[in-house]
Amino acid sequence: MKILVFDDDRDFAAGLAALIEQMGHEVTVAHECESARQLASAQLFDVILADVDLPDGDGRHTCDSLRQEGASQTAYMVAITGRHDLGDNDFPSFDGYMCKPVTYDLLERVLEEWRVTAGLDRRARADESHAAKAP
């Protein structure tokens, strides 16, 4: 799967990207809302893992706009936050959310859930899997 991670904590984003690569997925990292918006508008991602609080905006608003337009409108979007004061109702554009710290097991479970739901082959990339679904 093709996965976009956007988080302003560079160490966390790098660690998460390393875990995702270990799982056999392709990962792209952005550190601010604007670069994440540009990437996800231009490229097709299967999954977007988004921080909530970033210096240039709120990841929730970024994902709201990505749901409206761009190549990754149908991506499985998961919020990742260190804020424990937020709950289910605070993530309307997301398919789920995780609280930091994110463990390997939790991440693997979330990605596997999406892979099965989307009917993707374990090693499929976004362009291959979506092309296979085209009429």
N, CA, C and O atoms as a GROMACS GRO file, in nm:
protein
  540
    1MET      N    1   0.084  -0.118   0.000
    1MET     CA    2   0.000   0.000   0.000
    1MET      C    3   0.088   0.124   0.000
    1MET      O    4   0.202   0.121   0.047
    2LYS      N    5   0.034   0.232  -0.053
    2LYS     CA    6   0.102   0.361  -0.048
    2LYS      C    7   0.044   0.440   0.068
    2LYS      O    8  -0.077   0.460   0.077
    3ILE      N    9   0.132   0.486   0.156
    3ILE     CA   10   0.089   0.551   0.280
    3ILE      C   11   0.156   0.687   0.293
    3ILE      O   12   0.277   0.700   0.271
    4LEU      N   13   0.076   0.788   0.328
    4LEU     CA   14   0.127   0.922   0.358
    4LEU      C   15   0.120   0.943   0.508
    4LEU      O   16   0.015   0.924   0.570
    5VAL      N   17   0.232   0.981   0.567
    5VAL     CA   18   0.238   1.018   0.708
    5VAL      C   19   0.264   1.167   0.714
    5VAL      O   20   0.359   1.216   0.652
    6PHE      N   21   0.179   1.241   0.788
    6PHE     CA   22   0.218   1.380   0.811
    6PHE      C   23   0.208   1.414   0.957
    6PHE      O   24   0.104   1.403   1.021
    7ASP      N   25   0.326   1.458   1.006
    7ASP     CA   26   0.344   1.489   1.147
    7ASP      C   27   0.462   1.584   1.158
    7ASP      O   28   0.564   1.563   1.092
    8ASP      N   29   0.450   1.688   1.240
    8ASP     CA   30   0.558   1.784   1.254
    8ASP      C   31   0.672   1.734   1.342
    8ASP      O   32   0.782   1.790   1.339
    9ASP      N   33   0.648   1.631   1.420
    9ASP     CA   34   0.753   1.571   1.502
    9ASP      C   35   0.836   1.480   1.410
    9ASP      O   36   0.797   1.368   1.379
   10ARG      N   37   0.950   1.531   1.368
   10ARG     CA   38   1.031   1.461   1.268
   10ARG      C   39   1.078   1.324   1.316
   10ARG      O   40   1.084   1.229   1.238
   11ASP      N   41   1.112   1.313   1.443
   11ASP     CA   42   1.156   1.184   1.496
   11ASP      C   43   1.041   1.083   1.495
   11ASP      O   44   1.060   0.968   1.455
   12PHE      N   45   0.923   1.127   1.538
   12PHE     CA   46   0.808   1.038   1.538
   12PHE      C   47   0.774   0.994   1.395
   12PHE      O   48   0.752   0.876   1.369
   13ALA      N   49   0.770   1.090   1.302
   13ALA     CA   50   0.737   1.061   1.162
   13ALA      C   51   0.838   0.963   1.102
   13ALA      O   52   0.800   0.871   1.030
   14ALA      N   53   0.966   0.984   1.131
   14ALA     CA   54   1.070   0.894   1.079
   14ALA      C   55   1.055   0.754   1.137
   14ALA      O   56   1.070   0.655   1.066
   15GLY      N   57   1.026   0.745   1.266
   15GLY     CA   58   1.006   0.615   1.330
   15GLY      C   59   0.885   0.543   1.274
   15GLY      O   60   0.890   0.423   1.249
   16LEU      N   61   0.776   0.616   1.256
   16LEU     CA   62   0.654   0.559   1.200
   16LEU      C   63   0.680   0.513   1.056
   16LEU      O   64   0.636   0.405   1.016
   17ALA      N   65   0.750   0.592   0.979
   17ALA     CA   66   0.783   0.555   0.842
   17ALA      C   67   0.867   0.428   0.838
   17ALA      O   68   0.846   0.342   0.753
   18ALA      N   69   0.962   0.416   0.930
   18ALA     CA   70   1.045   0.296   0.935
   18ALA      C   71   0.961   0.173   0.966
   18ALA      O   72   0.982   0.067   0.906
   19LEU      N   73   0.866   0.185   1.058
   19LEU     CA   74   0.777   0.072   1.089
   19LEU      C   75   0.694   0.034   0.967
   19LEU      O   76   0.677  -0.084   0.937
   20ILE      N   77   0.642   0.133   0.898
   20ILE     CA   78   0.560   0.108   0.780
   20ILE      C   79   0.640   0.039   0.672
   20ILE      O   80   0.591  -0.053   0.606
   21GLU      N   81   0.764   0.082   0.652
   21GLU     CA   82   0.851   0.018   0.554
   21GLU      C   83   0.882  -0.126   0.594
   21GLU      O   84   0.888  -0.214   0.508
   22GLN      N   85   0.904  -0.150   0.724
   22GLN     CA   86   0.929  -0.287   0.772
   22GLN      C   87   0.811  -0.378   0.741
   22GLN      O   88   0.828  -0.498   0.719
   23MET      N   89   0.692  -0.321   0.739
   23MET     CA   90   0.571  -0.398   0.710
   23MET      C   91   0.554  -0.421   0.560
   23MET      O   92   0.462  -0.491   0.518
   24GLY      N   93   0.642  -0.362   0.479
   24GLY     CA   94   0.640  -0.386   0.336
   24GLY      C   95   0.560  -0.286   0.255
   24GLY      O   96   0.526  -0.314   0.140
   25HIS      N   97   0.529  -0.171   0.313
   25HIS     CA   98   0.451  -0.070   0.242
   25HIS      C   99   0.542   0.044   0.195
   25HIS      O  100   0.653   0.061   0.245
   26GLU      N  101   0.492   0.119   0.100
   26GLU     CA  102   0.562   0.237   0.049
   26GLU      C  103   0.513   0.357   0.130
   26GLU      O  104   0.393   0.375   0.147
   27VAL      N  105   0.606   0.439   0.179
   27VAL     CA  106   0.566   0.551   0.265
   27VAL      C  107   0.628   0.682   0.216
   27VAL      O  108   0.742   0.687   0.169
   28THR      N  109   0.548   0.788   0.230
   28THR     CA  110   0.592   0.924   0.202
   28THR      C  111   0.565   1.005   0.328
   28THR      O  112   0.462   0.986   0.392
   29VAL      N  113   0.657   1.094   0.364
   29VAL     CA  114   0.642   1.174   0.485
   29VAL      C  115   0.635   1.322   0.452
   29VAL      O  116   0.709   1.373   0.368
   30ALA      N  117   0.543   1.390   0.520
   30ALA     CA  118   0.533   1.537   0.513
   30ALA      C  119   0.532   1.587   0.657
   30ALA      O  120   0.491   1.516   0.749
   31HIS      N  121   0.580   1.711   0.676
   31HIS     CA  122   0.588   1.765   0.812
   31HIS      C  123   0.497   1.884   0.836
   31HIS      O  124   0.497   1.941   0.945
   32GLU      N  125   0.421   1.922   0.737
   32GLU     CA  126   0.325   2.030   0.756
   32GLU      C  127   0.202   2.004   0.670
   32GLU      O  128   0.205   1.927   0.574
   33CYS      N  129   0.092   2.070   0.707
   33CYS     CA  130  -0.036   2.049   0.639
   33CYS      C  131  -0.028   2.081   0.490
   33CYS      O  132  -0.080   2.006   0.408
   34GLU      N  133   0.037   2.191   0.456
   34GLU     CA  134   0.039   2.234   0.316
   34GLU      C  135   0.111   2.132   0.228
   34GLU      O  136   0.062   2.099   0.120
   35SER      N  137   0.226   2.081   0.271
   35SER     CA  138   0.296   1.983   0.188
   35SER      C  139   0.217   1.852   0.181
   35SER      O  140   0.216   1.786   0.077
   36ALA      N  141   0.151   1.814   0.290
   36ALA     CA  142   0.066   1.694   0.288
   36ALA      C  143  -0.049   1.712   0.191
   36ALA      O  144  -0.082   1.621   0.116
   37ARG      N  145  -0.111   1.830   0.192
   37ARG     CA  146  -0.222   1.859   0.100
   37ARG      C  147  -0.175   1.850  -0.046
   37ARG      O  148  -0.243   1.791  -0.130
   38GLN      N  149  -0.059   1.906  -0.074
   38GLN     CA  150  -0.006   1.902  -0.211
   38GLN      C  151   0.022   1.759  -0.256
   38GLN      O  152  -0.014   1.719  -0.366
   39LEU      N  153   0.086   1.681  -0.168
   39LEU     CA  154   0.118   1.543  -0.202
   39LEU      C  155  -0.008   1.460  -0.225
   39LEU      O  156  -0.018   1.389  -0.326
   40ALA      N  157  -0.104   1.469  -0.132
   40ALA     CA  158  -0.225   1.387  -0.141
   40ALA      C  159  -0.320   1.433  -0.250
   40ALA      O  160  -0.403   1.355  -0.297
   41SER      N  161  -0.308   1.557  -0.292
   41SER     CA  162  -0.389   1.605  -0.404
   41SER      C  163  -0.335   1.554  -0.537
   41SER      O  164  -0.411   1.528  -0.630
   42ALA      N  165  -0.204   1.541  -0.544
   42ALA     CA  166  -0.139   1.503  -0.670
   42ALA      C  167  -0.118   1.352  -0.684
   42ALA      O  168  -0.116   1.300  -0.795
   43GLN      N  169  -0.102   1.281  -0.572
   43GLN     CA  170  -0.072   1.137  -0.575
   43GLN      C  171  -0.184   1.059  -0.507
   43GLN      O  172  -0.253   1.109  -0.419
   44LEU      N  173  -0.199   0.937  -0.551
   44LEU     CA  174  -0.298   0.848  -0.493
   44LEU      C  175  -0.236   0.770  -0.377
   44LEU      O  176  -0.144   0.691  -0.397
   45PHE      N  177  -0.288   0.794  -0.256
   45PHE     CA  178  -0.245   0.719  -0.139
   45PHE      C  179  -0.360   0.630  -0.093
   45PHE      O  180  -0.476   0.668  -0.101
   46ASP      N  181  -0.326   0.510  -0.045
   46ASP     CA  182  -0.426   0.420   0.011
   46ASP      C  183  -0.463   0.462   0.152
   46ASP      O  184  -0.579   0.455   0.192
   47VAL      N  185  -0.362   0.506   0.228
   47VAL     CA  186  -0.380   0.541   0.369
   47VAL      C  187  -0.310   0.674   0.396
   47VAL      O  188  -0.200   0.699   0.347
   48ILE      N  189  -0.374   0.758   0.476
   48ILE     CA  190  -0.314   0.883   0.524
   48ILE      C  191  -0.319   0.880   0.676
   48ILE      O  192  -0.426   0.868   0.736
   49LEU      N  193  -0.202   0.890   0.738
   49LEU     CA  194  -0.190   0.896   0.884
   49LEU      C  195  -0.154   1.039   0.919
   49LEU      O  196  -0.044   1.086   0.887
   50ALA      N  197  -0.245   1.110   0.986
   50ALA     CA  198  -0.231   1.254   1.003
   50ALA      C  199  -0.228   1.296   1.148
   50ALA      O  200  -0.315   1.259   1.228
   51ASP      N  201  -0.129   1.375   1.183
   51ASP     CA  202  -0.124   1.440   1.313
   51ASP      C  203  -0.236   1.545   1.317
   51ASP      O  204  -0.279   1.593   1.213
   52VAL      N  205  -0.280   1.578   1.436
   52VAL     CA  206  -0.388   1.677   1.451
   52VAL      C  207  -0.332   1.818   1.464
   52VAL      O  208  -0.374   1.908   1.391
   53ASP      N  209  -0.238   1.838   1.554
   53ASP     CA  210  -0.184   1.971   1.581
   53ASP      C  211  -0.050   1.989   1.511
   53ASP      O  212   0.051   1.930   1.550
   54LEU      N  213  -0.051   2.072   1.407
   54LEU     CA  214   0.071   2.104   1.334
   54LEU      C  215   0.090   2.254   1.335
   54LEU      O  216  -0.008   2.328   1.348
   55PRO      N  217   0.213   2.303   1.321
   55PRO     CA  218   0.237   2.448   1.327
   55PRO      C  219   0.161   2.528   1.222
   55PRO      O  220   0.123   2.643   1.247
   56ASP      N  221   0.137   2.470   1.105
   56ASP     CA  222   0.068   2.545   1.001
   56ASP      C  223  -0.080   2.511   0.988
   56ASP      O  224  -0.144   2.550   0.890
   57GLY      N  225  -0.135   2.439   1.085
   57GLY     CA  226  -0.278   2.410   1.079
   57GLY      C  227  -0.317   2.285   1.154
   57GLY      O  228  -0.237   2.225   1.227
   58ASP      N  229  -0.440   2.247   1.133
   58ASP     CA  230  -0.500   2.131   1.199
   58ASP      C  231  -0.512   2.020   1.096
   58ASP      O  232  -0.574   2.039   0.991
   59GLY      N  233  -0.455   1.904   1.124
   59GLY     CA  234  -0.463   1.791   1.032
   59GLY      C  235  -0.606   1.752   1.001
   59GLY      O  236  -0.633   1.696   0.895
   60ARG      N  237  -0.698   1.780   1.094
   60ARG     CA  238  -0.838   1.748   1.069
   60ARG      C  239  -0.893   1.832   0.954
   60ARG      O  240  -0.966   1.780   0.869
   61HIS      N  241  -0.857   1.960   0.949
   61HIS     CA  242  -0.903   2.047   0.841
   61HIS      C  243  -0.839   2.008   0.708
   61HIS      O  244  -0.903   2.012   0.602
   62THR      N  245  -0.713   1.969   0.715
   62THR     CA  246  -0.645   1.925   0.594
   62THR      C  247  -0.714   1.803   0.536
   62THR      O  248  -0.738   1.796   0.415
   63CYS      N  249  -0.747   1.707   0.620
   63CYS     CA  250  -0.813   1.586   0.571
   63CYS      C  251  -0.956   1.615   0.526
   63CYS      O  252  -1.005   1.551   0.434
   64ASP      N  253  -1.023   1.710   0.591
   64ASP     CA  254  -1.155   1.753   0.542
   64ASP      C  255  -1.144   1.798   0.397
   64ASP      O  256  -1.225   1.757   0.314
   65SER      N  257  -1.046   1.881   0.367
   65SER     CA  258  -1.030   1.932   0.230
   65SER      C  259  -0.989   1.821   0.134
   65SER      O  260  -1.030   1.822   0.018
   66LEU      N  261  -0.908   1.725   0.180
   66LEU     CA  262  -0.867   1.614   0.093
   66LEU      C  263  -0.985   1.524   0.058
   66LEU      O  264  -0.985   1.462  -0.048
   67ARG      N  265  -1.084   1.517   0.144
   67ARG     CA  266  -1.204   1.438   0.116
   67ARG      C  267  -1.285   1.501   0.002
   67ARG      O  268  -1.362   1.433  -0.065
   68GLN      N  269  -1.267   1.632  -0.018
   68GLN     CA  270  -1.345   1.705  -0.117
   68GLN      C  271  -1.284   1.701  -0.257
   68GLN      O  272  -1.356   1.702  -0.356
   69GLU      N  273  -1.151   1.698  -0.264
   69GLU     CA  274  -1.086   1.702  -0.395
   69GLU      C  275  -0.948   1.641  -0.389
   69GLU      O  276  -0.887   1.629  -0.282
   70GLY      N  277  -0.899   1.602  -0.505
   70GLY     CA  278  -0.764   1.550  -0.514
   70GLY      C  279  -0.761   1.400  -0.534
   70GLY      O  280  -0.863   1.332  -0.527
   71ALA      N  281  -0.642   1.350  -0.560
   71ALA     CA  282  -0.622   1.209  -0.594
   71ALA      C  283  -0.651   1.113  -0.479
   71ALA      O  284  -0.684   0.997  -0.502
   72SER      N  285  -0.639   1.160  -0.355
   72SER     CA  286  -0.652   1.070  -0.240
   72SER      C  287  -0.784   1.085  -0.164
   72SER      O  288  -0.790   1.058  -0.044
   73GLN      N  289  -0.889   1.127  -0.232
   73GLN     CA  290  -1.020   1.147  -0.168
   73GLN      C  291  -1.069   1.024  -0.094
   73GLN      O  292  -1.130   1.035   0.012
   74THR      N  293  -1.043   0.907  -0.150
   74THR     CA  294  -1.096   0.784  -0.092
   74THR      C  295  -0.997   0.712  -0.001
   74THR      O  296  -1.022   0.600   0.041
   75ALA      N  297  -0.885   0.777   0.028
   75ALA     CA  298  -0.785   0.716   0.116
   75ALA      C  299  -0.847   0.688   0.253
   75ALA      O  300  -0.937   0.758   0.298
   76TYR      N  301  -0.796   0.585   0.318
   76TYR     CA  302  -0.833   0.554   0.456
   76TYR      C  303  -0.755   0.652   0.541
   76TYR      O  304  -0.632   0.648   0.543
   77MET      N  305  -0.824   0.741   0.612
   77MET     CA  306  -0.758   0.847   0.688
   77MET      C  307  -0.769   0.820   0.838
   77MET      O  308  -0.878   0.800   0.892
   78VAL      N  309  -0.654   0.819   0.902
   78VAL     CA  310  -0.646   0.791   1.045
   78VAL      C  311  -0.571   0.906   1.112
   78VAL      O  312  -0.458   0.939   1.075
   79ALA      N  313  -0.634   0.965   1.212
   79ALA     CA  314  -0.569   1.070   1.290
   79ALA      C  315  -0.476   1.005   1.392
   79ALA      O  316  -0.507   0.900   1.448
   80ILE      N  317  -0.362   1.070   1.413
   80ILE     CA  318  -0.268   1.025   1.516
   80ILE      C  319  -0.242   1.146   1.604
   80ILE      O  320  -0.195   1.250   1.555
   81THR      N  321  -0.272   1.134   1.731
   81THR     CA  322  -0.260   1.250   1.818
   81THR      C  323  -0.205   1.212   1.956
   81THR      O  324  -0.224   1.100   2.004
   82GLY      N  325  -0.139   1.307   2.015
   82GLY     CA  326  -0.094   1.292   2.154
   82GLY      C  327  -0.197   1.350   2.250
   82GLY      O  328  -0.181   1.340   2.372
   83ARG      N  329  -0.302   1.411   2.195
   83ARG     CA  330  -0.406   1.471   2.278
   83ARG      C  331  -0.503   1.363   2.326
   83ARG      O  332  -0.561   1.290   2.246
   84HIS      N  333  -0.519   1.356   2.456
   84HIS     CA  334  -0.609   1.256   2.514
   84HIS      C  335  -0.743   1.317   2.551
   84HIS      O  336  -0.829   1.249   2.609
   85ASP      N  337  -0.762   1.446   2.518
   85ASP     CA  338  -0.889   1.512   2.547
   85ASP      C  339  -0.985   1.503   2.430
   85ASP      O  340  -1.095   1.558   2.436
   86LEU      N  341  -0.945   1.436   2.322
   86LEU     CA  342  -1.029   1.422   2.203
   86LEU      C  343  -1.089   1.282   2.200
   86LEU      O  344  -1.031   1.186   2.250
   87GLY      N  345  -1.208   1.273   2.139
   87GLY     CA  346  -1.276   1.143   2.128
   87GLY      C  347  -1.334   1.122   1.990
   87GLY      O  348  -1.304   1.197   1.897
   88ASP      N  349  -1.416   1.020   1.977
   88ASP     CA  350  -1.472   0.981   1.848
   88ASP      C  351  -1.535   1.096   1.770
   88ASP      O  352  -1.518   1.104   1.648
   89ASN      N  353  -1.605   1.183   1.836
   89ASN     CA  354  -1.676   1.292   1.768
   89ASN      C  355  -1.584   1.403   1.718
   89ASN      O  356  -1.629   1.491   1.645
   90ASP      N  357  -1.459   1.400   1.756
   90ASP     CA  358  -1.365   1.504   1.716
   90ASP      C  359  -1.294   1.475   1.584
   90ASP      O  360  -1.208   1.552   1.540
   91PHE      N  361  -1.328   1.363   1.520
   91PHE     CA  362  -1.259   1.322   1.398
   91PHE      C  363  -1.358   1.284   1.287
   91PHE      O  364  -1.355   1.172   1.236
   92PRO      N  365  -1.446   1.379   1.248
   92PRO     CA  366  -1.552   1.344   1.152
   92PRO      C  367  -1.504   1.300   1.013
   92PRO      O  368  -1.571   1.219   0.949
   93SER      N  369  -1.393   1.351   0.965
   93SER     CA  370  -1.346   1.315   0.831
   93SER      C  371  -1.258   1.191   0.830
   93SER      O  372  -1.219   1.142   0.724
   94PHE      N  373  -1.228   1.140   0.947
   94PHE     CA  374  -1.137   1.027   0.958
   94PHE      C  375  -1.212   0.895   0.970
   94PHE      O  376  -1.326   0.889   1.016
   95ASP      N  377  -1.143   0.790   0.928
   95ASP     CA  378  -1.197   0.655   0.941
   95ASP      C  379  -1.161   0.595   1.077
   95ASP      O  380  -1.211   0.489   1.113
   96GLY      N  381  -1.075   0.664   1.151
   96GLY     CA  382  -1.035   0.618   1.283
   96GLY      C  383  -0.929   0.712   1.339
   96GLY      O  384  -0.886   0.806   1.272
   97TYR      N  385  -0.887   0.684   1.461
   97TYR     CA  386  -0.780   0.762   1.521
   97TYR      C  387  -0.702   0.677   1.619
   97TYR      O  388  -0.753   0.579   1.672
   98MET      N  389  -0.577   0.716   1.642
   98MET     CA  390  -0.489   0.648   1.736
   98MET      C  391  -0.424   0.754   1.824
   98MET      O  392  -0.391   0.863   1.778
   99CYS      N  393  -0.407   0.721   1.950
   99CYS     CA  394  -0.336   0.809   2.042
   99CYS      C  395  -0.190   0.766   2.049
   99CYS      O  396  -0.158   0.648   2.053
  100LYS      N  397  -0.102   0.866   2.051
  100LYS     CA  398   0.041   0.838   2.066
  100LYS      C  399   0.067   0.792   2.208
  100LYS      O  400  -0.002   0.837   2.299
  101PRO      N  401   0.161   0.706   2.231
  101PRO     CA  402   0.252   0.646   2.133
  101PRO      C  403   0.181   0.537   2.053
  101PRO      O  404   0.090   0.471   2.102
  102VAL      N  405   0.225   0.519   1.930
  102VAL     CA  406   0.169   0.418   1.841
  102VAL      C  407   0.264   0.298   1.842
  102VAL      O  408   0.383   0.310   1.814
  103THR      N  409   0.210   0.182   1.876
  103THR     CA  410   0.291   0.061   1.879
  103THR      C  411   0.290  -0.009   1.743
  103THR      O  412   0.203   0.014   1.660
  104TYR      N  413   0.387  -0.093   1.724
  104TYR     CA  414   0.396  -0.172   1.600
  104TYR      C  415   0.268  -0.253   1.583
  104TYR      O  416   0.210  -0.256   1.474
  105ASP      N  417   0.224  -0.320   1.690
  105ASP     CA  418   0.104  -0.405   1.682
  105ASP      C  419  -0.020  -0.326   1.646
  105ASP      O  420  -0.100  -0.372   1.564
  106LEU      N  421  -0.038  -0.209   1.705
  106LEU     CA  422  -0.154  -0.126   1.674
  106LEU      C  423  -0.150  -0.080   1.529
  106LEU      O  424  -0.251  -0.088   1.458
  107LEU      N  425  -0.036  -0.032   1.485
  107LEU     CA  426  -0.022   0.014   1.348
  107LEU      C  427  -0.048  -0.099   1.249
  107LEU      O  428  -0.118  -0.082   1.150
  108GLU      N  429   0.009  -0.214   1.277
  108GLU     CA  430  -0.011  -0.330   1.190
  108GLU      C  431  -0.158  -0.368   1.183
  108GLU      O  432  -0.209  -0.400   1.075
  109ARG      N  433  -0.226  -0.366   1.295
  109ARG     CA  434  -0.369  -0.400   1.300
  109ARG      C  435  -0.452  -0.300   1.219
  109ARG      O  436  -0.542  -0.340   1.145
  110VAL      N  437  -0.423  -0.171   1.233
  110VAL     CA  438  -0.497  -0.067   1.160
  110VAL      C  439  -0.475  -0.082   1.009
  110VAL      O  440  -0.570  -0.076   0.932
  111LEU      N  441  -0.352  -0.101   0.968
  111LEU     CA  442  -0.322  -0.115   0.825
  111LEU      C  443  -0.381  -0.242   0.767
  111LEU      O  444  -0.430  -0.243   0.653
  112GLU      N  445  -0.378  -0.349   0.842
  112GLU     CA  446  -0.436  -0.475   0.796
  112GLU      C  447  -0.588  -0.463   0.784
  112GLU      O  448  -0.647  -0.516   0.690
  113GLU      N  449  -0.650  -0.394   0.879
  113GLU     CA  450  -0.795  -0.372   0.873
  113GLU      C  451  -0.831  -0.300   0.743
  113GLU      O  452  -0.927  -0.339   0.675
  114TRP      N  453  -0.756  -0.195   0.708
  114TRP     CA  454  -0.784  -0.123   0.585
  114TRP      C  455  -0.755  -0.208   0.462
  114TRP      O  456  -0.832  -0.205   0.366
  115ARG      N  457  -0.646  -0.283   0.463
  115ARG     CA  458  -0.612  -0.366   0.348
  115ARG      C  459  -0.724  -0.466   0.319
  115ARG      O  460  -0.761  -0.484   0.203
  116VAL      N  461  -0.777  -0.529   0.422
  116VAL     CA  462  -0.885  -0.626   0.405
  116VAL      C  463  -1.012  -0.556   0.359
  116VAL      O  464  -1.079  -0.603   0.267
  117THR      N  465  -1.046  -0.444   0.423
  117THR     CA  466  -1.167  -0.369   0.386
  117THR      C  467  -1.162  -0.325   0.241
  117THR      O  468  -1.262  -0.331   0.170
  118ALA      N  469  -1.046  -0.280   0.196
  118ALA     CA  470  -1.030  -0.230   0.060
  118ALA      C  471  -1.011  -0.342  -0.042
  118ALA      O  472  -1.016  -0.319  -0.162
  119GLY      N  473  -0.989  -0.464   0.007
  119GLY     CA  474  -0.968  -0.575  -0.084
  119GLY      C  475  -0.834  -0.570  -0.155
  119GLY      O  476  -0.820  -0.620  -0.267
  120LEU      N  477  -0.735  -0.508  -0.091
  120LEU     CA  478  -0.603  -0.495  -0.152
  120LEU      C  479  -0.518  -0.618  -0.126
  120LEU      O  480  -0.526  -0.680  -0.020
  121ASP      N  481  -0.437  -0.653  -0.224
  121ASP     CA  482  -0.339  -0.758  -0.207
  121ASP      C  483  -0.238  -0.710  -0.104
  121ASP      O  484  -0.213  -0.590  -0.093
  122ARG      N  485  -0.180  -0.799  -0.030
  122ARG     CA  486  -0.088  -0.762   0.078
  122ARG      C  487   0.024  -0.671   0.030
  122ARG      O  488   0.068  -0.584   0.106
  123ARG      N  489   0.074  -0.687  -0.091
  123ARG     CA  490   0.185  -0.608  -0.142
  123ARG      C  491   0.142  -0.506  -0.248
  123ARG      O  492   0.227  -0.440  -0.308
  124ALA      N  493   0.012  -0.492  -0.272
  124ALA     CA  494  -0.034  -0.401  -0.378
  124ALA      C  495  -0.001  -0.256  -0.346
  124ALA      O  496  -0.003  -0.215  -0.230
  125ARG      N  497   0.029  -0.182  -0.448
  125ARG     CA  498   0.050  -0.039  -0.435
  125ARG      C  499  -0.074   0.031  -0.483
  125ARG      O  500  -0.155  -0.028  -0.556
  126ALA      N  501  -0.091   0.154  -0.445
  126ALA     CA  502  -0.213   0.228  -0.476
  126ALA      C  503  -0.243   0.229  -0.625
  126ALA      O  504  -0.356   0.202  -0.664
  127ASP      N  505  -0.145   0.260  -0.708
  127ASP     CA  506  -0.173   0.270  -0.852
  127ASP      C  507  -0.211   0.136  -0.911
  127ASP      O  508  -0.297   0.130  -0.999
  128GLU      N  509  -0.151   0.028  -0.864
  128GLU     CA  510  -0.183  -0.105  -0.914
  128GLU      C  511  -0.321  -0.150  -0.867
  128GLU      O  512  -0.399  -0.202  -0.946
  129SER      N  513  -0.351  -0.129  -0.739
  129SER     CA  514  -0.478  -0.177  -0.685
  129SER      C  515  -0.596  -0.098  -0.741
  129SER      O  516  -0.701  -0.156  -0.769
  130HIS      N  517  -0.580   0.032  -0.757
  130HIS     CA  518  -0.690   0.111  -0.809
  130HIS      C  519  -0.708   0.088  -0.959
  130HIS      O  520  -0.821   0.092  -1.009
  131ALA      N  521  -0.601   0.063  -1.031
  131ALA     CA  522  -0.611   0.032  -1.173
  131ALA      C  523  -0.683  -0.099  -1.194
  131ALA      O  524  -0.758  -0.115  -1.291
  132ALA      N  525  -0.660  -0.193  -1.104
  132ALA     CA  526  -0.726  -0.323  -1.113
  132ALA      C  527  -0.877  -0.311  -1.092
  132ALA      O  528  -0.954  -0.393  -1.142
  133LYS      N  529  -0.920  -0.211  -1.018
  133LYS     CA  530  -1.062  -0.193  -0.990
  133LYS      C  531  -1.133  -0.114  -1.099
  133LYS      O  532  -1.256  -0.112  -1.104
  134ALA      N  533  -1.056  -0.049  -1.186
  134ALA     CA  534  -1.117   0.034  -1.291
  134ALA      C  535  -1.194  -0.055  -1.388
  134ALA      O  536  -1.154  -0.168  -1.414
  135PRO      N  537  -1.306  -0.002  -1.443
  135PRO     CA  538  -1.388  -0.083  -1.534
  135PRO      C  539  -1.318  -0.115  -1.663
  135PRO      O  540  -1.375  -0.182  -1.749
   0.00000   0.00000   0.00000
